[in-house]
Amino acid sequence: MERLMGFPLVLAALATTAHAEEMSLSIAHQELSLIPVAEDLESPWGMAVLPGGLFVISERTGQIQTFYNGERQEVAGLPGIHVEEQGGLLDIAASPEYPDTGWLYFTYSSGDEDSTATALARGRLAGDRLVDVEELFEQNRRSEPGPNAGSRLAWMGDDTLLMSVGDRNSPDRAQDTQDHAGSILRLDPQGLAPENNPLLEDAGYLPELYSWGHRHVLGLAVDETRNNVWAVEAHDNGRGALVLVERGERHGSPVEEGSDLLEEAASSDLFTEEEVIQPAYRFPEDVSPSGLAVVNGEHYPDWQGNLIVGGLESEQLYRFEVNGGDITDMEELLDETQGPVREVRQGPDGYLYVLIGDESGTLYRLEPEE
């Protein structure tokens, strides 16, 4: 594994049993433990940690599970979801005004076996059901179900919502500013383009676009303290990138050989190399980054402003030190892996939560040891 100036952590993993067990991490600055919070998850994808200790977890296979004090409850009332390959129920996030509004936002594959689109909806929890469910947004072009449908959600400080849409396995579409595929969108709480979106008044651009040229964004986080938006995207070759997202800009999804856009790009100055925002960090092979959190919680005093990233293929956690938009150090956090890392989030309690596993997954809380 390539590193910048980082060094591996030492992980002492307890023997695996039918239930996930606590794991201790010995690091340079403090002792940490991964504490199981929720287990036996089927193809987990996203999570929302709500005030009061309620965990809401989306399973790609089409279910929402809630956990409170160790008790599980499956939630009914979801809209029609088409599950196929990488499509299905995707990310979930609570409104910043959740204590007042009760809104939960989620993304999913809308459609059927012939074609699907990534859609955004919201609903309110009422016991074991979602009520007041309404679809707010659907990408403007449907396509064959399955590949690179994935989506992540992240709230900005002004209560606008960032939503990523995968390129549907078509790099050409990621370069097309009249196609939502391969982009990060900025929406208001009703799913509409805010009046101050960066490309709203520009001809040839969809009004919802915040950035474009992405492949398959599987981690998205807003650093309100430093006014940065970060994303990680997986590429088909198993590699991936950590991206500092620039509003209103084209990012570095490659135009592949044989693409119709290759000749067009070579014969015009519409997209020059200088106009493409390059990643802050390119991962080595067999990582497939997924999950991203900015650390601002009081429980990790030596990690303030750091980024925590997961790996699907590598089954690893990474800590990045950041100076402005530059990566200055990278550290691998796990010496012994527990499965593919799907998502990393910081909860309202300031703790980091890590979703690990595929067909059978576990949600862990990363706690400092006393």
C-alpha positions as CSV (number, residue, x, y, z in Angstrom):
1,M,0.0,0.0,0.0
2,E,1.4,3.4,-1.0
3,R,1.7,6.0,1.7
4,L,2.6,9.6,2.0
5,M,4.3,10.0,5.4
6,G,1.9,7.8,7.3
7,F,2.6,4.7,9.4
8,P,0.3,1.7,10.1
9,L,-1.7,1.4,13.2
10,V,-1.6,-1.8,15.2
11,L,-5.0,-3.5,15.6
12,A,-5.6,-6.3,18.0
13,A,-8.8,-8.0,16.7
14,L,-10.6,-10.4,19.0
15,A,-11.7,-13.8,17.7
16,T,-14.7,-13.8,15.4
17,T,-17.9,-15.3,16.8
18,A,-21.5,-15.3,15.7
19,H,-21.6,-11.7,16.9
20,A,-19.3,-8.8,16.2
21,E,-17.0,-8.0,19.0
22,E,-15.2,-5.0,20.3
23,M,-11.8,-4.3,18.6
24,S,-9.0,-2.3,20.1
25,L,-6.8,0.1,18.1
26,S,-3.5,1.3,19.4
27,I,-2.4,4.5,17.7
28,A,0.2,7.1,18.2
29,H,-2.0,9.6,20.1
30,Q,-4.6,7.6,21.9
31,E,-6.2,4.2,22.4
32,L,-9.4,3.6,20.5
33,S,-12.0,0.8,20.3
34,L,-14.5,-0.2,17.6
35,I,-17.7,-0.9,19.5
36,P,-20.5,-2.8,17.7
37,V,-23.8,-0.8,17.6
38,A,-26.0,-2.7,15.1
39,E,-25.4,-6.2,13.6
40,D,-26.7,-8.6,11.0
41,L,-27.3,-5.9,8.3
42,E,-28.1,-7.0,4.8
43,S,-26.0,-5.1,2.2
44,P,-25.8,-1.9,4.3
45,W,-25.2,1.3,2.4
46,G,-26.0,4.4,4.4
47,M,-26.7,5.6,8.0
48,A,-28.2,8.5,9.9
49,V,-27.4,8.9,13.5
50,L,-30.3,10.8,15.1
51,P,-30.4,12.8,18.3
52,G,-31.2,10.6,21.3
53,G,-29.3,7.5,20.1
54,L,-31.6,6.3,17.3
55,F,-29.7,4.7,14.4
56,V,-31.3,4.6,10.9
57,I,-29.6,2.3,8.4
58,S,-30.4,1.8,4.7
59,E,-29.9,-1.6,3.1
60,R,-29.3,-1.6,-0.6
61,T,-31.7,-4.6,-0.9
62,G,-34.6,-2.2,-0.1
63,Q,-35.1,-2.0,3.6
64,I,-34.5,0.6,6.3
65,Q,-33.6,-0.7,9.8
66,T,-33.7,1.3,13.0
67,F,-31.8,0.5,16.2
68,Y,-32.4,1.9,19.6
69,N,-30.8,0.5,22.7
70,G,-29.9,-2.6,20.7
71,E,-33.5,-3.2,19.6
72,R,-34.1,-3.6,15.8
73,Q,-37.1,-2.5,13.9
74,E,-37.7,-2.7,10.1
75,V,-39.4,0.4,8.6
76,A,-42.3,0.0,6.1
77,G,-43.7,2.6,3.8
78,L,-40.9,3.1,1.3
79,P,-41.7,3.9,-2.3
80,G,-41.1,1.4,-5.1
81,I,-37.4,0.6,-5.4
82,H,-35.7,-1.4,-8.1
83,V,-32.9,-3.5,-6.7
84,E,-30.3,-4.8,-9.2
85,E,-26.5,-4.9,-9.0
86,Q,-25.4,-1.5,-7.5
87,G,-28.9,-0.1,-7.7
88,G,-31.4,-0.2,-4.9
89,L,-31.9,1.8,-1.6
90,L,-28.9,4.0,-1.3
91,D,-28.0,6.8,1.1
92,I,-30.0,8.3,4.0
93,A,-29.6,11.5,5.9
94,A,-31.6,13.4,8.5
95,S,-32.6,17.0,7.9
96,P,-30.5,19.6,9.9
97,E,-33.9,20.6,11.3
98,Y,-34.9,17.0,12.2
99,P,-35.9,17.7,15.8
100,D,-38.5,20.2,14.4
101,T,-39.5,18.7,11.0
102,G,-38.8,14.9,11.4
103,W,-37.7,14.7,7.7
104,L,-35.4,11.8,6.6
105,Y,-34.0,12.1,3.1
106,F,-33.0,9.1,1.1
107,T,-31.8,8.2,-2.4
108,Y,-32.8,5.1,-4.4
109,S,-33.1,3.5,-7.8
110,S,-36.5,4.4,-9.2
111,G,-37.8,2.5,-12.2
112,D,-38.0,-1.1,-13.4
113,E,-36.0,-3.9,-15.1
114,D,-35.8,-1.9,-18.3
115,S,-34.5,1.4,-17.0
116,T,-33.8,3.2,-13.7
117,A,-32.8,6.7,-12.4
118,T,-31.4,7.8,-9.1
119,A,-34.1,9.6,-7.2
120,L,-34.4,11.6,-3.9
121,A,-37.3,11.3,-1.5
122,R,-38.1,12.2,2.0
123,G,-40.5,10.9,4.7
124,R,-41.1,11.0,8.5
125,L,-40.7,8.1,10.9
126,A,-43.9,7.2,12.7
127,G,-43.2,4.1,14.7
128,D,-42.4,1.3,12.3
129,R,-43.4,3.3,9.1
130,L,-42.4,6.2,7.0
131,V,-45.2,8.6,6.5
132,D,-45.7,11.7,4.3
133,V,-43.3,10.2,1.8
134,E,-42.7,12.3,-1.3
135,E,-40.3,12.0,-4.2
136,L,-38.5,15.3,-4.6
137,F,-36.1,14.8,-7.5
138,E,-35.2,12.3,-10.2
139,Q,-32.2,12.5,-12.5
140,N,-33.2,13.6,-16.0
141,R,-32.1,10.5,-18.0
142,R,-32.9,6.9,-17.2
143,S,-30.6,4.0,-18.3
144,E,-30.0,0.3,-17.9
145,P,-30.3,-0.7,-14.2
146,G,-27.4,-1.6,-12.1
147,P,-23.9,-0.1,-12.7
148,N,-22.7,3.0,-10.9
149,A,-26.1,4.1,-9.7
150,G,-24.7,5.0,-6.3
151,S,-25.5,8.2,-4.4
152,R,-24.4,10.0,-1.3
153,L,-26.0,12.9,0.6
154,A,-24.4,15.7,2.6
155,W,-26.0,18.8,4.1
156,M,-24.3,22.2,3.7
157,G,-24.3,24.9,6.4
158,D,-27.0,26.9,4.6
159,D,-29.4,23.9,4.8
160,T,-29.0,23.0,1.1
161,L,-28.4,19.4,0.2
162,L,-25.6,17.9,-1.9
163,M,-26.5,14.7,-3.7
164,S,-24.2,12.7,-5.9
165,V,-25.3,10.7,-8.9
166,G,-23.1,8.0,-10.4
167,D,-22.0,8.1,-14.1
168,R,-24.0,4.9,-14.8
169,N,-20.8,3.4,-16.1
170,S,-20.5,6.0,-18.9
171,P,-17.7,8.6,-18.6
172,D,-19.2,10.4,-21.6
173,R,-22.3,11.2,-19.5
174,A,-20.2,12.6,-16.7
175,Q,-18.8,15.2,-19.1
176,D,-22.3,16.2,-20.4
177,T,-23.6,19.2,-18.5
178,Q,-27.1,18.4,-19.7
179,D,-27.0,15.1,-18.0
180,H,-27.2,14.6,-14.2
181,A,-25.1,11.4,-14.4
182,G,-21.6,11.8,-13.0
183,S,-22.3,14.9,-11.0
184,I,-22.8,16.4,-7.6
185,L,-26.1,18.3,-7.3
186,R,-27.1,21.1,-4.9
187,L,-30.8,21.1,-3.9
188,D,-33.0,22.9,-1.5
189,P,-35.0,21.0,1.1
190,Q,-37.9,20.6,-1.5
191,G,-35.5,19.1,-4.1
192,L,-35.3,22.3,-6.3
193,A,-32.2,24.2,-7.5
194,P,-31.4,27.1,-5.2
195,E,-31.3,30.5,-6.8
196,N,-27.6,30.9,-5.9
197,N,-26.5,27.6,-7.6
198,P,-23.2,28.2,-9.4
199,L,-24.4,27.4,-12.9
200,L,-28.1,28.3,-12.6
201,E,-28.0,31.1,-15.2
202,D,-25.4,29.6,-17.5
203,A,-26.6,28.3,-20.8
204,G,-25.9,24.6,-21.5
205,Y,-25.9,23.6,-17.8
206,L,-28.6,21.9,-15.7
207,P,-29.6,24.2,-12.9
208,E,-29.0,21.6,-10.2
209,L,-25.3,21.1,-11.0
210,Y,-22.8,21.9,-8.3
211,S,-19.9,20.0,-10.0
212,W,-19.5,17.4,-12.7
213,G,-17.0,15.0,-14.3
214,H,-17.3,12.5,-11.4
215,R,-17.3,8.7,-11.8
216,H,-19.0,7.0,-8.8
217,V,-19.0,9.2,-5.7
218,L,-19.3,6.9,-2.7
219,G,-18.4,9.3,0.0
220,L,-19.4,12.9,0.5
221,A,-18.8,15.3,3.4
222,V,-18.9,19.0,4.1
223,D,-16.3,20.7,6.3
224,E,-18.3,23.8,7.5
225,T,-15.4,25.0,9.7
226,R,-13.0,25.2,6.7
227,N,-15.6,25.8,4.0
228,N,-14.6,22.7,2.0
229,V,-16.6,19.9,0.3
230,W,-14.8,16.6,0.0
231,A,-15.7,13.5,-2.0
232,V,-14.3,10.1,-2.7
233,E,-15.1,8.3,-5.9
234,A,-14.5,4.7,-7.0
235,H,-13.2,3.9,-10.5
236,D,-13.8,0.7,-12.4
237,N,-10.2,-0.3,-12.2
238,G,-10.4,-0.7,-8.4
239,R,-8.6,2.6,-7.9
240,G,-10.2,5.8,-6.8
241,A,-9.7,9.4,-5.8
242,L,-10.1,11.8,-2.9
243,V,-11.5,15.1,-4.3
244,L,-11.7,18.6,-3.0
245,V,-14.9,19.6,-4.8
246,E,-15.0,23.0,-6.4
247,R,-18.4,24.6,-7.0
248,G,-19.3,25.1,-10.6
249,E,-16.3,23.2,-11.9
250,R,-15.5,20.1,-14.0
251,H,-13.6,17.4,-12.2
252,G,-11.2,14.7,-13.3
253,S,-13.2,11.8,-14.6
254,P,-11.1,10.6,-17.5
255,V,-12.2,10.6,-21.0
256,E,-11.5,7.0,-22.0
257,E,-9.9,5.9,-25.3
258,G,-12.7,5.2,-27.9
259,S,-15.0,7.8,-26.3
260,D,-16.9,10.1,-28.6
261,L,-15.7,13.0,-26.4
262,L,-12.0,12.2,-26.9
263,E,-12.0,13.5,-30.5
264,E,-14.2,16.4,-29.5
265,A,-12.0,17.4,-26.6
266,A,-8.9,17.2,-28.9
267,S,-10.5,19.5,-31.5
268,S,-11.8,22.2,-29.3
269,D,-10.9,24.3,-26.3
270,L,-14.2,23.6,-24.5
271,F,-12.5,21.3,-21.9
272,T,-8.8,22.0,-21.5
273,E,-6.5,20.2,-19.1
274,E,-6.2,23.4,-17.1
275,E,-9.9,23.5,-16.6
276,V,-10.2,20.1,-15.0
277,I,-10.0,19.9,-11.2
278,Q,-7.6,17.2,-10.4
279,P,-8.0,14.9,-7.3
280,A,-6.3,15.8,-4.1
281,Y,-5.1,12.2,-3.8
282,R,-5.2,9.2,-6.1
283,F,-5.5,5.8,-4.4
284,P,-3.4,2.9,-5.4
285,E,-5.1,-0.2,-6.9
286,D,-7.6,-2.3,-5.1
287,V,-9.0,0.3,-2.7
288,S,-12.4,1.4,-4.1
289,P,-12.9,4.2,-1.6
290,S,-16.3,4.4,0.0
291,G,-17.4,6.5,3.0
292,L,-16.0,9.8,4.2
293,A,-16.2,11.9,7.3
294,V,-14.6,15.1,8.5
295,V,-13.5,14.9,12.1
296,N,-14.6,17.8,14.2
297,G,-15.8,15.9,17.3
298,E,-14.3,16.5,20.8
299,H,-13.6,12.8,21.2
300,Y,-10.6,13.0,18.8
301,P,-8.7,16.1,19.8
302,D,-5.6,15.2,17.7
303,W,-7.6,14.6,14.6
304,Q,-9.5,17.9,14.2
305,G,-10.0,18.6,10.5
306,N,-8.8,15.2,9.4
307,L,-10.6,13.0,6.9
308,I,-11.6,9.4,7.6
309,V,-12.1,7.3,4.5
310,G,-13.2,3.7,4.0
311,G,-12.2,1.1,1.4
312,L,-14.4,-1.5,-0.1
313,E,-11.8,-3.6,-1.9
314,S,-9.0,-2.9,0.6
315,E,-11.3,-3.4,3.6
316,Q,-9.3,-0.6,5.3
317,L,-9.8,2.7,7.1
318,Y,-7.6,5.7,6.2
319,R,-6.9,8.9,8.1
320,F,-5.8,11.9,6.0
321,E,-4.3,15.1,7.5
322,V,-5.3,18.1,5.5
323,N,-3.7,21.6,5.1
324,G,-6.2,23.7,3.2
325,G,-6.9,21.7,0.1
326,D,-3.6,19.7,0.3
327,I,-3.1,16.2,1.8
328,T,-0.1,16.2,4.0
329,D,-0.2,12.8,5.6
330,M,-2.1,9.5,5.3
331,E,-2.3,6.7,7.8
332,E,-3.9,3.2,7.6
333,L,-6.0,2.5,10.7
334,L,-6.6,-1.2,10.5
335,D,-3.9,-3.9,10.7
336,E,-6.4,-6.7,10.5
337,T,-9.5,-6.1,8.3
338,Q,-13.1,-7.0,9.2
339,G,-14.8,-6.6,5.7
340,P,-15.5,-3.9,3.1
341,V,-15.9,-0.5,4.7
342,R,-19.1,1.0,3.2
343,E,-19.6,4.3,5.0
344,V,-18.1,6.5,7.7
345,R,-20.1,9.3,9.4
346,Q,-19.7,11.6,12.4
347,G,-22.8,11.6,14.5
348,P,-24.4,14.5,16.4
349,D,-22.8,13.0,19.6
350,G,-19.4,13.7,18.0
351,Y,-18.4,10.0,17.6
352,L,-17.3,8.5,14.4
353,Y,-19.5,5.6,13.1
354,V,-18.2,3.0,10.6
355,L,-20.4,0.7,8.5
356,I,-18.5,-2.5,7.7
357,G,-19.7,-5.5,5.6
358,D,-21.5,-6.6,2.5
359,E,-24.2,-9.4,2.6
360,S,-23.8,-9.3,6.4
361,G,-22.8,-6.0,8.0
362,T,-22.1,-4.3,11.3
363,L,-22.2,-0.7,12.4
364,Y,-19.4,0.3,14.8
365,R,-18.8,3.3,17.0
366,L,-15.1,4.5,17.3
367,E,-14.5,5.3,20.9
368,P,-11.5,6.5,22.8
369,E,-10.5,4.1,25.6
370,E,-10.2,5.6,29.1
